[in-house]
Amino acid sequence: RNSHTNGEPGMFFIDRANEYNPILYDEEKEATNPCGEQPLPPYGACNLGSLNVGRFVRYGVFDSRDTIDKRFLDDEWTKIDERADGKISVAWVDWDDLRVTIRDGTRFLDNVIERSDFPAQKIRNAVENGRNIGLGYMGIHDAMILLKMRYGSEESYKFAERLAKELHDESL
């Protein structure tokens, strides 16, 4: 009753979840965990983790543009400011480190499946066969602040899309 009073569970389109299910040939999603982030098969259990995006924003002060790594200059999310002292401050996303962490996080969550105890054999079988994991992000607004990006702006939507694409592509 409290879940419904507070707007949970939200609306879940089971047909859409199964349309994008990468292993539909083997299992059909039937419901979600209580928060709704993880579509699950019968007897499935959720295994979730988050990466703090704000931790992947780097900052440096450089004497000139010539001393700034070209990768940062070519990235649309890099913010460059000329300072009063003639130096240049740069904030950028370390996409390489983020990709490594996504791969490690995916591996870690898969390893959790092997080490977990389940209350019933049907649950263990469903989890081991489907290997459902949910790796997500937190700290997106922190990253946007560090990159001097207004939350809710068109730029912030494009940044969030880029983050989602990195997570999708690297986790696969």
Secondary structure, DSSP 8 states (H G I E B T S, - for coil): -HHHHTT-S----HHHHHHT-TTTTT----EE-TTSSSEE-TT----EEEEEGGGGEEEEEESSGGGS-HHHHH-TT-EEEE-TTS-EEEEEE-HHHHHHHHHHHHHHHHHHHHH---SSHHHHHHHHHH---EEEEE-HHHHHHHTT--TTSHHHHHHHHHHHHHHHHHH-
